[in-house]
């Protein structure tokens, strides 16, 4: 597995250097294995210990993301963690709290911050042979710290990778992931409702973080693209979002525009309409993006220029490496294909975009 993965990574980096990308020196994210057969409170210890020196900066970043009024709410959730959060996430958070020597409330804040503060670009595309490729950029405000804690995790049982994802140390959900030979998925924020309203819905009505739903779906045995699409579209979550999913066969790609309870729209790849790719940022695809944050139209222009005949992991990486799709808030880029699991790779980005 390692040899083709390394080759694909080097090819993408070489392509970027030769053709010219806006990113400054993209770095391959460090990779860890998390053993799902271990006690959930222990399974992240070997990861967290590599990043304990960053705890003070991490605390400051949490307060940057979250209004001060929410700190007390998070501490309350932390004090009754098993009441509000499902397993194994509650136990994993408890272990991270112990390893980082921070409060459970602070771990809850860390996970809330990521779930409600992400701006992203996700693309799922099908080449002329029917192969599905999926790429995404994840953008945040506190980039310098997040670039230091971006990792790829292979979640294994009995030393076999069941699923994998790109994440930040201390975050137990997933916003980018792949189930080999089944599907790929990414989560984009949909800016509907305040953090207060979303958390109130969580406390009063239940539901779960969308990032937990993604990880649950990736973890489920026997999960197929069709079953994942249905689950991701119809399971209640606490905040509206966009879920982008790619499969292993022709036509298996969709953008799910979600409300809290279920999907309000599912936008599919469609050969009959020459819709060979879907590009989602943080705006409903049937509306106009904000002029101050229009990554969609430049991204569409770039994809159209590449064309279906030429789309490949390298070309998708180039699109995601061109301003303004790549911007100064981009923390990482991930390229993946469930039909070719070894392609999966994440790069930490250091863009310098005027």
C-alpha positions as CSV (number, residue, x, y, z in Angstrom):
1,X,0.0,0.0,0.0
2,X,2.7,2.5,0.9
3,X,4.6,2.4,-2.4
4,X,1.6,3.4,-4.7
5,X,0.5,6.0,-2.1
6,X,4.0,7.5,-2.0
7,X,4.2,7.5,-5.8
8,X,0.8,9.2,-6.2
9,X,1.8,11.8,-3.6
10,X,5.1,12.6,-5.3
11,X,3.4,12.8,-8.7
12,X,0.8,15.4,-7.4
13,X,3.5,17.5,-5.8
14,X,5.7,17.3,-8.9
15,X,2.7,18.3,-11.0
16,X,2.1,21.3,-8.8
17,X,5.7,22.4,-9.0
18,X,5.9,22.1,-12.7
19,X,2.6,23.7,-13.6
20,X,2.5,26.3,-10.9
21,X,0.1,26.3,-8.0
22,X,-0.7,29.1,-5.6
23,X,0.2,27.1,-2.5
24,X,3.6,27.6,-0.9
25,X,5.3,24.3,-0.2
26,X,2.4,21.9,0.5
27,X,3.5,19.3,3.0
28,X,2.1,15.8,3.3
29,X,0.2,15.5,6.6
30,X,1.5,13.1,9.2
31,X,-0.3,9.8,9.3
32,X,-1.4,7.8,12.4
33,X,-3.2,4.5,13.0
34,X,-6.1,4.5,15.6
35,X,-6.9,1.0,16.8
36,X,-10.6,0.6,17.2
37,X,-10.1,-2.6,19.2
38,X,-8.6,-0.5,22.0
39,X,-10.4,1.1,24.9
40,X,-11.8,4.4,23.4
41,X,-10.2,6.4,26.3
42,X,-6.8,5.1,25.3
43,X,-6.9,4.9,21.5
44,X,-5.8,8.6,20.9
45,X,-3.0,8.7,23.5
46,X,-0.1,8.1,21.1
47,X,-1.4,10.8,18.8
48,X,-2.1,13.4,21.5
49,X,1.4,13.0,23.2
50,X,3.0,14.3,20.0
51,X,1.2,17.6,20.4
52,X,1.0,18.4,24.1
53,X,3.4,21.4,23.6
54,X,0.6,23.1,21.6
55,X,-2.0,23.0,24.4
56,X,-1.7,26.7,25.4
57,X,-2.1,27.8,21.8
58,X,-5.0,25.3,21.4
59,X,-6.8,26.9,24.3
60,X,-6.4,30.4,22.8
61,X,-7.7,29.1,19.5
62,X,-10.8,27.6,21.1
63,X,-11.7,31.0,22.6
64,X,-11.1,32.7,19.2
65,X,-13.7,30.4,17.6
66,X,-16.3,30.3,20.3
67,X,-18.1,33.3,21.9
68,X,-17.3,33.6,25.6
69,X,-21.0,33.0,26.5
70,X,-20.8,29.5,25.2
71,X,-17.9,28.4,27.5
72,X,-20.3,27.7,30.3
73,X,-22.6,25.7,28.1
74,X,-19.7,23.6,26.9
75,X,-18.5,23.0,30.5
76,X,-22.1,21.9,31.3
77,X,-22.1,19.4,28.5
78,X,-18.7,18.2,29.6
79,X,-19.9,17.6,33.1
80,X,-22.7,15.3,31.7
81,X,-20.8,14.1,28.7
82,X,-22.4,10.6,28.6
83,X,-25.8,12.1,28.7
84,X,-25.3,14.4,25.6
85,X,-22.7,12.6,23.5
86,X,-22.9,9.1,22.1
87,X,-20.2,6.4,22.4
88,X,-17.4,6.1,21.5
89,X,-17.1,9.8,21.1
90,X,-17.7,10.6,24.8
91,X,-15.1,8.2,25.9
92,X,-12.6,9.4,23.3
93,X,-13.1,13.0,24.4
94,X,-12.5,11.9,28.0
95,X,-9.2,10.3,27.0
96,X,-8.2,13.3,25.0
97,X,-9.0,15.5,28.0
98,X,-6.8,13.4,30.2
99,X,-3.9,13.2,27.7
100,X,-3.9,16.9,27.0
101,X,-4.6,17.8,30.7
102,X,-7.5,20.1,29.7
103,X,-11.1,20.1,30.9
104,X,-13.8,18.1,29.2
105,X,-15.5,21.4,28.6
106,X,-12.5,22.6,26.6
107,X,-12.5,19.4,24.5
108,X,-16.2,19.9,23.9
109,X,-15.5,23.5,22.8
110,X,-12.8,22.3,20.5
111,X,-15.2,20.0,18.7
112,X,-18.0,22.6,18.6
113,X,-15.6,25.2,17.1
114,X,-14.7,23.0,14.2
115,X,-18.3,21.9,13.6
116,X,-19.6,25.4,13.3
117,X,-16.7,27.4,11.9
118,X,-15.5,25.7,8.7
119,X,-15.5,27.2,5.2
120,X,-14.7,24.7,2.5
121,X,-14.6,23.8,-1.2
122,X,-15.5,20.2,-2.1
123,X,-15.5,18.7,-5.6
124,X,-16.7,15.3,-6.7
125,X,-15.9,14.4,-10.4
126,X,-16.2,11.5,-12.8
127,X,-13.8,10.9,-15.6
128,X,-14.7,9.5,-19.0
129,X,-14.0,6.0,-17.8
130,X,-16.5,6.3,-14.9
131,X,-13.8,6.7,-12.1
132,X,-15.0,9.0,-9.3
133,X,-12.5,11.5,-7.8
134,X,-13.2,13.6,-4.7
135,X,-11.2,16.6,-3.5
136,X,-11.6,19.2,-0.8
137,X,-10.0,22.2,0.8
138,X,-10.8,23.0,4.4
139,X,-10.6,26.7,5.4
140,X,-10.5,28.1,8.9
141,X,-9.7,31.4,10.6
142,X,-6.8,30.3,12.9
143,X,-4.7,28.7,10.3
144,X,-1.2,28.8,11.8
145,X,-2.1,26.5,14.6
146,X,-4.4,24.2,12.7
147,X,-1.7,23.5,10.1
148,X,0.4,22.2,12.9
149,X,-2.2,19.7,14.1
150,X,-3.6,18.5,10.7
151,X,-3.2,14.7,10.5
152,X,-4.5,11.7,8.5
153,X,-5.9,8.9,10.6
154,X,-6.4,5.3,9.5
155,X,-9.0,3.7,11.8
156,X,-8.2,-0.1,12.0
157,X,-9.7,-3.3,13.4
158,X,-7.5,-6.3,13.6
159,X,-4.8,-4.3,11.7
160,X,-7.1,-3.7,8.7
161,X,-8.0,-0.1,7.7
162,X,-11.8,0.1,8.0
163,X,-11.9,3.8,7.1
164,X,-9.7,6.9,7.1
165,X,-10.0,10.6,7.4
166,X,-8.2,13.9,7.6
167,X,-8.7,15.7,10.9
168,X,-7.2,18.0,13.6
169,X,-5.7,16.6,16.8
170,X,-8.3,16.6,19.5
171,X,-11.3,16.4,17.2
172,X,-13.1,13.1,17.3
173,X,-15.6,13.6,14.4
174,X,-14.6,13.6,10.8
175,X,-15.3,16.2,8.1
176,X,-13.3,14.4,5.4
177,X,-13.1,10.6,5.0
178,X,-13.0,7.5,2.9
179,X,-14.3,4.0,3.3
180,X,-12.1,1.9,0.9
181,X,-14.0,0.4,-2.0
182,X,-17.2,2.0,-0.9
183,X,-17.5,5.8,-0.7
184,X,-15.7,9.1,0.1
185,X,-17.3,12.0,2.0
186,X,-16.7,15.6,3.0
187,X,-18.6,18.1,5.1
188,X,-19.0,21.8,4.3
189,X,-20.6,24.3,6.6
190,X,-24.1,25.7,5.7
191,X,-24.5,29.0,7.4
192,X,-28.1,28.7,8.6
193,X,-28.9,29.5,12.2
194,X,-26.6,30.8,15.0
195,X,-24.4,28.7,17.1
196,X,-26.7,29.4,20.0
197,X,-29.8,28.1,18.1
198,X,-28.0,25.0,17.0
199,X,-26.7,24.2,20.5
200,X,-30.1,24.9,21.9
201,X,-31.6,22.4,19.5
202,X,-28.9,19.9,20.5
203,X,-29.7,20.3,24.2
204,X,-33.5,20.3,23.9
205,X,-34.2,18.1,20.9
206,X,-31.2,15.7,20.6
207,X,-29.6,15.0,17.3
208,X,-25.9,14.7,16.8
209,X,-22.9,16.6,15.3
210,X,-22.8,16.1,11.5
211,X,-19.1,15.1,11.9
212,X,-20.2,12.2,14.2
213,X,-22.7,11.2,11.6
214,X,-20.0,11.1,8.9
215,X,-17.7,9.0,11.1
216,X,-20.6,6.6,12.1
217,X,-21.4,6.1,8.4
218,X,-17.8,5.4,7.5
219,X,-17.5,3.0,10.4
220,X,-20.6,0.9,9.6
221,X,-19.9,-2.6,8.3
222,X,-21.2,-3.3,4.8
223,X,-22.0,0.4,4.1
224,X,-22.4,1.1,0.4
225,X,-22.6,4.4,-1.5
226,X,-26.4,4.1,-1.8
227,X,-26.9,3.3,1.9
228,X,-24.5,6.0,2.9
229,X,-26.3,8.6,0.7
230,X,-29.6,7.7,2.4
231,X,-28.2,7.7,5.9
232,X,-26.4,11.0,5.4
233,X,-29.5,12.6,3.9
234,X,-32.1,11.4,6.4
235,X,-30.4,11.3,9.9
236,X,-31.2,14.3,12.2
237,X,-28.2,16.5,13.0
238,X,-27.9,19.7,15.1
239,X,-26.9,22.1,12.3
240,X,-27.6,22.5,8.6
241,X,-24.7,21.5,6.4
242,X,-23.6,20.3,3.0
243,X,-22.5,16.6,2.7
244,X,-20.5,15.7,-0.5
245,X,-20.3,12.0,-1.3
246,X,-18.6,10.0,-4.0
247,X,-18.8,6.3,-4.8
248,X,-17.0,3.7,-6.8
249,X,-19.2,3.6,-10.0
250,X,-20.4,5.9,-12.7
251,X,-22.9,8.4,-11.5
252,X,-22.1,7.9,-7.9
253,X,-21.6,11.4,-6.7
254,X,-23.9,13.9,-4.9
255,X,-24.2,17.0,-2.9
256,X,-26.7,16.8,0.0
257,X,-28.0,20.2,1.1
258,X,-29.2,19.5,4.7
259,X,-31.5,21.1,7.2
260,X,-31.4,19.9,10.7
261,X,-33.9,17.0,10.2
262,X,-33.1,15.8,6.7
263,X,-32.0,16.8,3.2
264,X,-33.8,19.6,1.5
265,X,-32.1,18.9,-1.8
266,X,-29.9,16.2,-3.3
267,X,-27.9,17.2,-6.4
268,X,-26.5,14.2,-8.3
269,X,-23.9,13.7,-11.0
270,X,-25.9,13.2,-14.2
271,X,-24.4,12.1,-17.5
272,X,-27.6,12.9,-19.4
273,X,-27.2,16.6,-18.4
274,X,-23.4,16.5,-19.0
275,X,-23.0,17.1,-15.2
276,X,-19.7,15.2,-14.8
277,X,-18.7,17.1,-11.6
278,X,-20.3,18.9,-8.7
279,X,-18.6,21.8,-6.9
280,X,-19.9,22.9,-3.5
281,X,-18.5,25.7,-1.3
282,X,-20.7,27.2,1.4
283,X,-23.8,28.4,-0.5
284,X,-26.9,26.5,-1.8
285,X,-26.0,25.5,-5.4
286,X,-29.2,27.1,-6.7
287,X,-28.3,30.5,-5.2
288,X,-25.6,33.1,-5.9
289,X,-22.5,33.0,-3.7
290,X,-21.5,36.1,-1.8
291,X,-19.4,38.4,-4.0
292,X,-16.9,38.7,-1.2
293,X,-16.5,34.9,-1.0
294,X,-17.0,33.6,-4.5
295,X,-14.9,30.5,-4.8
296,X,-17.6,28.7,-6.7
297,X,-17.5,30.5,-10.0
298,X,-13.7,30.5,-10.4
299,X,-13.7,26.8,-9.4
300,X,-16.3,26.0,-12.1
301,X,-14.2,27.9,-14.7
302,X,-11.2,25.9,-13.7
303,X,-13.0,22.5,-13.9
304,X,-14.5,23.4,-17.2
305,X,-11.1,24.3,-18.5
306,X,-9.7,20.9,-17.4
307,X,-12.6,19.0,-19.0
308,X,-13.9,15.5,-18.3
309,X,-11.4,13.8,-20.6
310,X,-8.5,15.2,-18.6
311,X,-9.7,15.1,-15.0
312,X,-7.4,13.1,-12.7
313,X,-6.1,13.4,-9.1
314,X,-3.3,15.7,-10.3
315,X,-5.7,18.0,-12.2
316,X,-8.1,18.1,-9.3
317,X,-5.2,19.0,-7.0
318,X,-4.3,21.8,-9.3
319,X,-7.9,23.2,-9.3
320,X,-7.8,23.1,-5.5
321,X,-4.4,24.8,-5.5
322,X,-5.5,27.9,-7.6
323,X,-6.7,31.1,-6.0
324,X,-9.3,31.9,-4.9
325,X,-10.3,28.2,-4.4
326,X,-7.1,28.0,-2.5
327,X,-6.9,31.0,-0.2
328,X,-5.0,32.3,2.9
329,X,-7.4,30.4,5.2
330,X,-6.9,27.0,3.6
331,X,-5.4,24.6,6.1
332,X,-5.4,21.4,4.1
333,X,-6.2,19.8,0.7
334,X,-7.3,16.1,0.5
335,X,-7.6,14.1,-2.7
336,X,-9.3,10.7,-2.6
337,X,-11.1,8.0,-4.7
338,X,-12.9,5.1,-3.0
339,X,-12.3,2.8,-6.0
340,X,-8.6,3.5,-5.7
341,X,-8.0,3.9,-1.9
342,X,-4.2,4.3,-2.1
343,X,-4.8,7.7,-3.8
344,X,-5.9,9.1,-0.4
345,X,-3.6,11.9,0.7
346,X,-3.7,15.2,2.5
347,X,-1.4,18.1,2.2
348,X,-1.0,20.9,4.7
349,X,-1.2,24.2,2.8
350,X,0.8,27.4,3.3
351,X,-0.7,29.6,0.6
352,X,0.4,33.2,0.0
353,X,-2.5,34.6,-2.0
354,X,-2.8,38.3,-2.8
